[in-house]
Amino acid sequence: MESLRDDMLEYRKQLEKGHLQEAYSGLMAYIMDLRTYLKNKYPEYFISGIYQGYMDMTYFSFTPDSLKSLKLKIAVVFIYDTFKFEVWLAGSNKNVQKEYWELFKKGGLQKYHISSDIKGIDSIVENVLVENPDFGDLDILTQEIEDGTINL
């Protein structure tokens, strides 16, 4: 296992190359633009600020009133280690999350993946929106994310 010192030396080397900062800035700019696009197109939805994470995930919620009144939310999520966009159904707190997770587990939801456990997990239901995002065509990427999110 590498020490923090070794990890930081490697991190510094990567930062000195410059690609890491440019890629991260580009990703954040795209996610901000995606959030703004959805907010303008769906003004009736509640859309949170962006959670940038710790290079594990970045997300924002995109929730219709019908789910918000049930204390549920939809999250559009970019997962760093798998490099995927996903959409999640989550609870507004851990108690709500547990209640709906148990309900969906009993009901046998077929179309979407139900989280295997809720301890340490932020989702009740997950669905991959884009497996290998093409950042070369942001319009198509945005359409894929929008379509999958609206379908959930």
Backbone as a ProteinNet text record, in pm:
[ID]
protein_1_A
[PRIMARY]
MESLRDDMLEYRKQLEKGHLQEAYSGLMAYIMDLRTYLKNKYPEYFISGIYQGYMDMTYFSFTPDSLKSLKLKIAVVFIYDTFKFEVWLAGSNKNVQKEYWELFKKGGLQKYHISSDIKGIDSIVENVLVENPDFGDLDILTQEIEDGTINL
[TERTIARY]
84.8	0	89.6	58.2	139.5	105.3	204.1	182.9	121.6	69	16	125.3	245.7	357.8	376.6	378.2	394.8	278.1	158.8	40.1	47.3	90.7	98.8	207.4	317.7	421.5	368	293.6	233.8	129.5	49.9	-52	13.1	121	192.4	246	301.2	351.8	240.5	126.3	12.6	-34.6	-36.7	-77.2	20.7	148.4	249.7	231.5	174.8	149.6	39.6	-52.5	-157	-286.6	-284	-404.6	-512.3	-471.6	-566.8	-654.3	-592.4	-668.1	-761.4	-712.3	-793.7	-912.3	-890	-998.6	-1101.5	-1054.4	-1146.6	-1226.6	-1160.3	-1230.3	-1333.9	-1297.7	-1390.7	-1510.8	-1485.8	-1594.7	-1688.6	-1632.9	-1716.2	-1796	-1733.4	-1804.2	-1919.4	-1895.4	-2001.4	-2116.2	-2085.8	-2191	-2268.7	-2200.9	-2271.7	-2363.1	-2314.5	-2396.5	-2515.8	-2493.1	-2600.6	-2707.5	-2664.7	-2757.6	-2839	-2772.8	-2840.6	-2939.3	-2898.2	-2986.4	-3113.4	-3097.5	-3213.8	-3300	-3236	-3310.2	-3394.9	-3341	-3414.8	-3525.2	-3499.1	-3597.1	-3708.5	-3677.5	-3774	-3783.4	-3837.8	-3841	-3926.9	-4014.2	-4099.4	-4027	-3908.6	-3830.7	-3744.3	-3721.8	-3625.8	-3488.1	-3394.6	-3258	-3162.6	-3086	-2993.5	-2866.7	-2781.5	-2647.6	-2567.5	-2447.9	-2362.7	-2274.9	-2275.6	-2183.3	-2064.2	-1948	-1830.6	-1761.5	-1779.9	-1723	-1573.6	-1517.1	-1374.3	-1313	-1350.5	-1311	-1358.6	-1469.7	-1537.2	-1666.9	-1741.3	-1863.3	-1891.6	-1959.6	-2010.5	-2155.9	-2244.9	-2386.5	-2465.5	-2587.3	-2687.3	-2822.2	-2914.9	-3047.7	-3134.6	-3230	-3319.9	-3453.6	-3537.7	-3651.1	-3784.6	-3879.7	-4014.3	-4087.2	-4186.9	-4264.6	-4325.8	-4367.5	-4431.8	-4339.8	-4210.6	-4115.6	-4073	-4058.7	-4017.7	-4119.7	-4248.8	-4353.2	-4346.6	-4283.7	-4264.4	-4129.7	-4059.3	-3926	-3822.2	-3840.7	-3747.1	-3683.6	-3570.2	-3503.7	-3433.7	-3415.9	-3340.7	-3205.6	-3099.9	-2966.7	-2903.1	-2847	-2766.4	-2622.3	-2556.3	-2428.7	-2321.4	-2203.6	-2086.4	-1998.7	-1968.4	-1885.3	-1744.2	-1647	-1511.2	-1443.2	-1449.3	-1370.5	-1422.1	-1551.4	-1605.4	-1626.7	-1614.2	-1626.7	-1762.8	-1868.3	-2005.3	-2091.9	-2196.9	-2305.2	-2415.5	-2468.7	-2579	-2689.3	-2807.7	-2918.8	-2959.9	-2980.6	-3016.3	-3147.4	-3223.4	-3335.5	-3284.1	-3303.1	-3252	-3355.8	-3338.5	-3425.4	-3369.1	-3456.1	-3411.5	-3331.1	-3343	-3261.2	-3250.9	-3172.5	-3146.7	-3272.1	-3360.5	-3483.8	-3574.6	-3590.9	-3672.4	-3607.8	-3477.3	-3404.4	-3429.9	-3420.1	-3440.1	-3583.1	-3679.9	-3821	-3848.6	-3804.3	-3829.9	-3744.1	-3623.6	-3537.3	-3603.6	-3655.2	-3723.8	-3848.6	-3922.2	-4041.5	-4006.1	-3902.7	-3862.5	-3803.6	-3729.8	-3673.7	-3786	-3890	-4004.4	-4082	-4095.2	-4175.3	-4108.8	-3979	-3908.2	-3906.8	-3862.3	-3850.8	-3763.7	-3815.3	-3746.5	-3657.7	-3702.8	-3637.2	-3504	-3488.9	-3370.3	-3301	-3174.3	-3094	-3124.7	-3164.7	-3187.1	-3055.9	-3014.2	-2889.6	-2894.1	-2781.4	-2777.5	-2787.7	-2747.6	-2752.7	-2766	-2813.9	-2824.6	-2721.7	-2647.9	-2544.9	-2428.9	-2404.6	-2295.6	-2324.9	-2447.5	-2487.6	-2584.9	-2571.3	-2654.3	-2776.1	-2790.3	-2900.8	-2992.2	-3115.7	-3211.2	-3211.1	-3222.3	-3225.8	-3121.7	-3052.6	-2949.4	-2972	-2936.3	-2940.5	-2827.3	-2755.6	-2648.1	-2711.7	-2673.9	-2721.8	-2629.3	-2499.6	-2400.6	-2278	-2251.9	-2141.4	-2004.4	-1986.7	-1859.5	-1889.2	-1900.2	-1939.7	-1841.9	-1898.7	-1819.5	-1824.4	-1719	-1712.7	-1678.6	-1669.2	-1646	-1774.8	-1888.6	-2018.4	-2110.7	-2101.9	-2174.7	-2325.5	-2370.1	-2514.3	-2575	-2509.8	-2559.4	-2549.4	-2439.3	-2423.1	-2534.1	-2562.8	-2669.5	-2803.3	-2830.3	-2957.4	-2969.7	-2861.4	-2863	-2891.4	-2827.1	-2846.7	-2989.8	-3036.1	-3173	-3275.4	-3265.8	-3363.1	-3368	-3252.4	-3247.5	-3298.3	-3270.7	-3314.6	-3465.6	-3520.4	-3665.1	-3737.6	-3680.1	-3742.6	-3748.6	-3648.8	-3654	-3767.7
-117.5	0	124.3	214.4	334.9	432	508.2	608.1	733.7	817.6	945.6	1023.6	1015.5	1086.4	1041	908.9	855.1	896.3	889	929.1	1076.3	1159.5	1303.6	1334.6	1261.2	1279.9	1245.6	1135.5	1097.2	1199	1245.2	1346.1	1472.9	1513.7	1633.7	1615.3	1496.4	1468.8	1481.7	1426.7	1433	1577.3	1654.5	1794.7	1874.8	1843.6	1915.9	1894.2	1782.3	1756.5	1846.9	1889	1982.1	1921.2	1796.7	1735.1	1712	1680.1	1651.4	1773.3	1888.8	2010.7	2045.6	2033.4	2065.8	1971.8	1843.8	1746.3	1771.7	1795	1818.8	1947.4	2052.8	2178.9	2159.3	2084.9	2057.6	1976.5	1876.9	1795	1879.7	1962.7	2047.9	2147.8	2204.4	2298.7	2227.5	2104.6	2029.7	2000.4	1955.2	1923	2048.7	2161.6	2287.9	2325.2	2307.5	2335.9	2240	2112.7	2013.9	2051.7	2089.6	2132.1	2253.1	2351.5	2472.1	2437.9	2352	2308.6	2244.7	2151.2	2083.6	2179.8	2271	2368.8	2459.5	2500.5	2584.9	2508.3	2383.6	2304.1	2251.6	2226.9	2170.1	2260.5	2379.5	2473.4	2425	2328.6	2277.1	2175.7	2134.7	2039.7	2115.6	2050.2	2104.3	2055.3	2147.7	2112.2	2172.3	2085.8	2129.8	2187.8	2235.6	2273.6	2148.2	2166.7	2053.9	2013.1	1883.1	1825.5	1775.8	1835.4	1798.2	1672.3	1637.6	1514	1519	1401.7	1384.2	1301.5	1335.1	1259.2	1114.5	1096.1	967.5	979	1087.3	1114.5	1263.6	1308.8	1445	1431.3	1507.1	1493	1617.9	1621.5	1719	1647.8	1695.6	1635.2	1704.7	1629.1	1673.8	1606.1	1673.5	1604.8	1671.2	1593.7	1647.3	1657.8	1745.6	1763.7	1633.2	1546.7	1421.3	1333.9	1336	1259.1	1337.8	1468.5	1551.7	1541.2	1535.1	1523.8	1389.2	1288.9	1157.7	1149.5	1261.5	1270.8	1187.2	1179.7	1111.3	1213	1177.5	1265.2	1181.5	1243.9	1185.3	1256	1179.1	1238.8	1196.9	1294	1268.8	1265.4	1151.1	1124.7	1086.5	1146.5	1100.9	1024.7	898.4	812.1	809.3	852.8	866.6	734	637.9	516.9	429.7	435.1	360.1	448	578.9	678.6	667.7	663	649.2	761.8	791.9	872.9	777.7	799.1	718.3	810.2	754.3	824.5	738.8	805.6	736.9	790.1	701.4	739.3	727.6	832.4	833.4	895.6	869.9	929.5	1061.9	1144.4	1274.3	1260	1144.1	1113	961.1	914	769.3	690.3	748.1	676.6	657.9	762.5	754	654.8	663.6	574.2	428.1	398.2	260.4	214.3	299.9	265.3	227	309.3	281.5	166.4	153.4	42.7	-89.6	-97.5	-220.4	-245.4	-142.5	-153.5	-205.4	-148.3	-191.8	-332.4	-367.7	-502.8	-606.1	-577.2	-669.6	-675.5	-559.7	-550.1	-606.3	-628.4	-687.4	-600	-478.7	-386.2	-451.7	-463.7	-538	-451.7	-332.1	-252.9	-192	-164.2	-94.5	-175.2	-143.7	-210.7	-150.6	-235	-192.8	-213.7	-113.7	-124.6	-249.2	-318.8	-444	-422.4	-306.7	-272.3	-120.9	-70.8	75	133.8	49.3	101.2	155.3	285	349	373.1	348.6	366.9	484	566.4	686	666.1	548.7	527.4	415.3	423.1	313.8	232.9	303.8	245.1	317.6	241.9	298.3	251.8	337.6	299.4	370.4	296.8	356.5	434.5	559.9	644.9	635.4	650.6	647.3	572.6	459.9	372.6	432.3	480	538.8	675	778.8	908.9	962.8	1013.7	1076.8	1227.2	1280.3	1423.2	1504.1	1435.4	1503.6	1555.2	1502.7	1549.1	1570	1687	1715.6	1722.3	1758.2	1762.1	1622.3	1525.5	1387	1333.9	1361.2	1317.8	1374.4	1501.3	1565.6	1499.8	1469.6	1406.1	1267.5	1190.2	1056.6	1067.1	1161.2	1180	1226.3	1322.4	1373.5	1262	1187.7	1083.1	977.7	931.8	829.6	880.3	1005.5	1064.5	1081.3	1132.4	1152.3	1017.1	914.7	781.6	722.7	748.9	697.9	765.5
0	0	0	-90.4	-100.3	10.8	48.5	152.8	92.1	177.5	130.9	59.6	112	49.1	-94.8	-117.2	-251.9	-341.7	-288	-364.6	-402.8	-311.9	-339.2	-441.8	-438.3	-539.3	-678.3	-687	-814.8	-858.8	-766.1	-794.8	-850.2	-787.1	-832.5	-974.5	-1002.3	-1136.8	-1240.2	-1206.6	-1299.3	-1319	-1210.4	-1221.4	-1306.1	-1294.4	-1372.6	-1522.6	-1561.2	-1703.5	-1757.7	-1672	-1712.3	-1763.7	-1805.6	-1862	-1756.3	-1637.8	-1530.4	-1500.6	-1488.3	-1460.2	-1576.4	-1698.8	-1815.7	-1827.6	-1806.7	-1814.8	-1705.7	-1583.8	-1472.4	-1494.4	-1538	-1567.3	-1677	-1779.5	-1888.4	-1842.4	-1759	-1705.4	-1620.2	-1532.8	-1447.2	-1530.6	-1633.9	-1721.3	-1792.4	-1839.6	-1905.6	-1808.9	-1689.3	-1592.5	-1553.2	-1540.3	-1513.2	-1629.7	-1751.8	-1869.7	-1877.9	-1847.7	-1847.1	-1745.2	-1627.1	-1521.5	-1568	-1626	-1674.6	-1785.9	-1877.5	-1986.5	-1930.8	-1837.7	-1779.7	-1699.1	-1627	-1547.8	-1637.7	-1750.4	-1843.7	-1916	-1950.7	-2024.2	-1933.8	-1805.8	-1711.7	-1588.3	-1603.4	-1490.1	-1373.1	-1397.3	-1290.8	-1201.9	-1239.4	-1160	-1059.2	-944.4	-848.5	-890.2	-907.1	-945.7	-844.5	-780.5	-675.6	-736.5	-648.8	-690	-721.6	-769.2	-807.4	-689.8	-660.8	-563.1	-642.7	-618.4	-698.3	-649.2	-525.4	-474.3	-453.3	-436.7	-411.8	-523.8	-646.5	-764.6	-755.3	-683.6	-684.1	-763.3	-736.7	-811.2	-808.3	-910.4	-917.7	-958.6	-892.3	-926.2	-891.7	-944.1	-904.3	-906.5	-825.4	-826.8	-930.2	-983	-1089.2	-1061.2	-983	-922.1	-953	-1008	-1027.8	-893.5	-888.5	-764.7	-715.9	-809.4	-770.8	-685.7	-712.5	-630.4	-507.4	-523.5	-410.4	-297.2	-331.8	-229.5	-156.9	-219.7	-156.6	-84.1	-79.1	-18.7	-93.6	-226.3	-313.8	-406.8	-462.8	-558.1	-664.5	-778.9	-889.5	-892.2	-912	-922.1	-1054.1	-1124	-1243	-1193	-1213.2	-1146.8	-1248.1	-1234.3	-1308.5	-1210.7	-1243.9	-1159.9	-1219.5	-1142.8	-1193.9	-1223.5	-1132.5	-1152.8	-1267.3	-1296.4	-1409.4	-1531.6	-1514.5	-1620.5	-1689.2	-1607.7	-1658.1	-1604.4	-1679.4	-1627	-1585.4	-1467	-1417	-1368.4	-1353.6	-1290.8	-1171.5	-1059.6	-935.5	-881.1	-820.9	-736.5	-594.1	-514.9	-377.5	-285.1	-157.5	-57.4	-9.6	46.4	97.2	225.3	291.8	409.4	420.4	514.9	527.2	563.8	644.7	681.4	560.3	482.5	360.4	264.1	252.3	163.4	200.6	327	374	347.3	374	354.2	208.5	114	-27.1	-78.6	-29.8	-70.4	-33.6	88.8	131.6	46.7	15.4	-67.6	-207	-268	-402	-400.9	-296.2	-286	-281.4	-205.4	-194.9	-325.1	-390	-511.6	-635.3	-629.8	-743.1	-866.4	-852.3	-964.9	-1072.5	-1193.1	-1299	-1388.1	-1419.7	-1523.3	-1479	-1350.2	-1301.1	-1192.6	-1174	-1070.7	-933.6	-841.6	-703.4	-628.8	-554.5	-478	-390.7	-383.2	-307.7	-157.2	-112.3	30.1	37.9	149.8	161.2	256.3	324.7	414.8	332.6	346.8	275	127.2	86.3	-53	-60.5	-162.3	-175.2	-263.7	-323.2	-416.5	-369.6	-416	-399.4	-528.9	-639.7	-773.4	-858	-942.4	-1028.9	-1172	-1265.9	-1406.4	-1479.2	-1560.5	-1640.2	-1754.4	-1765.6	-1874.6	-1995.2	-1971.4	-2079.6	-2027.9	-2090.1	-2049.6	-2080.7	-2200.9	-2245.2	-2305	-2222.5	-2275.7	-2379.5	-2488.3	-2593.3	-2569.7	-2514.7	-2486.2	-2611.6	-2725	-2851	-2913.9	-2870.8	-2920.7	-2800.9	-2741.8	-2617.9	-2638.2	-2758.5	-2783.7	-2775.4	-2837	-2831.3	-2688.5	-2621.1	-2482.5	-2395.1	-2410.6	-2333	-2362	-2488.5	-2525.5	-2462.2	-2462.4	-2400.8	-2250.8	-2185.8	-2041.4	-2013.2	-2090.1	-2070.6	-2091.6	-2199.8	-2228.2	-2117.2	-2074.8	-1969.7	-1835.3	-1806.7	-1679.8	-1679.7	-1787.1	-1797.1	-1791.9	-1854.9	-1853	-1712.9	-1631.2	-1492.9	-1419.6
[MASK]
++++++++++++++++++++++++++++++++++++++++++++++++++++++++++++++++++++++++++++++++++++++++++++++++++++++++++++++++++++++++++++++++++++++++++++++++++++++++

